[in-house]
Amino acid sequence: GILGSHAMSDWLNALTPLLQVLYGLAIFSTVVLIVQTMLLFAGVGRHDLATGDLEHGGAGDHPSGLSLLSARTITAFLAGFGWTGVIVLTADGGQMLALILATIAGLALAAMILWLMRNLRRLAHEGSRDLSNAIGLVATVYVTVPPHAGVGGQVEILVQGQLCTVAAISHGETPIAPGTKVRAAELVDRNTLVVTNL
């Protein structure tokens, strides 16, 4: 063990200060990212996913519920930045090239994590959304609702604090145009509302 720690300290001392920083960032952020991901898939944060408060520290205030400056995206940026910087520098790339490529890679990884988390959150919302809570609420027609229970119509309605676009039918005699305010009268199935004119 002493030999191993001695070799490790020799290896660290042989690195340039920039490489030491990059390795430190890369290893630390990768460990944090793995722990965050394991916690998410172990079920911690599933409720947060459904409620939109996935990231603590104010990200829940973001209209999409996920901020670009959330814990996961910052960690992903640092991991991408650190490892890319290490790879470019150890391949004898210049410091400037290493920093530029590291920044691009960090941003790309952060964007990928953000996209993934938003999609997970959307799926969690769809899984937890109960349209029976929409009965009696006012909706806005998004796609023309045909008369006589014809299919193809869609409305936008705020359910459980989330703006949803859902299928809608009408038993009326005339089509209901986009932009018209309607009331959700009943639920046909899990994803379809019967709407009536106000």
N, C-alpha and C positions, 0 to 999 in steps of 0.2 A: 504493500500500500504506500509505503514511504517513497519507493522508487517511482510508483505511478504518479504521485503528487509532485515529485521532483521533476519528472519528465513533462508533466502538464505545465508547471511553472516555467520551465525552460522554453516550452513551446509558446506560451503566452508572451514571455519576454522577447522572443524572437520576432513577434509580430509588430508591425508599425502601429502607432497609437490609433490611427484610423481603423485598421483591421481589428484591433482589440475592441473598439467601440462597436463596430459592425457585427462582430461575432457575439458580443454581449447582447446587443439589441435582438439579433436573429434568434439566438437560443432562448432568451427570456420570453420574447413575444410568441415564439412557436409553442412553448410549453403552456403559456396562458391561453393561446388560441385552442389548443387541444383540450385543455380543461374546460373552457367555455363550451366547446362543441359537445364534449361528453356530458356535461351537465344539462345541456339543452335536450339532447336525445335521451337522456335518462329520465326526462320528464320535468326537471326543474325548469321553470320558465314556460311550460306549456300554457298555464293560465295567463301568464304575461303575454304570450303570443296572441291568445284569443282576445285579450282586452286591449292590446295595442301598446301596452307599457312594457315592451320587450327590453328596452335598454333603460337602466336607471340613470339619473343624472340629467333629467330634463328632456331626453329624447322623445318621451311620450307627448311632449308639447308640439312636436313636429306634426304637420297635418297628415302625413302618411304614417305616423306612429314610429317611424324609424329615421334617425338622423344620420347624416353623413359622418358626423363627429360622435358616433356612439362607441362604446367600449370595444365592440367586436371589430368595427371597421378600422379604428385606430390601431388595434393589435395586428390586424391583417396587413395594414400599411407597413407597420414596423417590421413584420416578418418578411414581407416581400422586399422591402428596402434593404434590410440587413443581409439576407441571403444573396440577393443579386449583387450587392456591393462586394461581398466576400468573393463571389465567383469571378467577377470582373477583375478585382484587384489581384487575386491569386493567379489569374490567367495573364498577368502582366499588363492589364489595361491601365490607363492613366487614372489618377484620382478624380479628375473632372468627369471623364467618361463614366467611371464607376458611380459617381453621385447622380449623374443625369439618368443613367439606365436604372439605377436603384430606385429613384423617385418615380419613374414611369412604371416600373414593376410593382412598386408599393401601391400606387394609385389604382393600377389594374386589379390587383388582388383585393383591395378595399372595395372597389366597385362590384367585383364578383360576389364578395361576401354580402354586400348591401342588397344586391339583386336577389341572392339566395334567401336572405332573411325576410325580405319583403314578400317573396312568393310563399315562404313558409307561413308568414303571418296571414296572407290572404287565404291560404288553405285552412288555417286554424279558424279564421273568421267564418268561412263557409261551413266548416264542420260544427261550429257552435251557434250559428245563426238560427233563430227560430222565427219563421215568418208569421206564426200565429200572433206574435207581439205587434204585428203591423196592422191588425184588424182595427178599423176605425180611424186610422191615421190618413193624412193627406199625402198623396203622391203626385209626381209630375210625369206626364206621358213622355217617354223617350223615343219610342218607335210607335207609329200609329196603331191604336188598338182597334181591330176590325169589329164590326157588329156581329150579332147572332153567335157569340162565343167562338168566333174565328180565331185561329192561332197566329202567332207572329208578333203580337203586340208586346211592348216592354214599358215598364215604368221605373222611375228612380224614386226610392223611398228611404227615409232614415229609420233604420231598425237597430236597436241596441247601440245607438251612438255611431253606427256605421252606415254611410250612404251606399245603398245596394241597387243594382239594376236587376230587376226580376221580370219574369214572364207575366203577362197580364191578359185577361180576357174580359169581354163585356157582353152582357145580355141585351144591350140596347139595340136600337134600330139603325143608328148611324155610327160611322167610324169616329173615333176620338183622336184629334190631331195632336202631334207633338207639341209640348209646352203647356197643354191643358192640365189644370189641376183636377185631380179626381180623388175619390175616397176608396180606400181598400175595404171592401165589404165582407169578403170571406176568402177562405183558403181552399183552393181546389186540390192541390197536392203540395208537397214539401217546397216546391219552387214556383208555384203559380198562384197569382191573386185574381180574384174577381173584383173589378173596379166599377164604380158608378160615378156619374157626373155629380158635381157638388150642387 
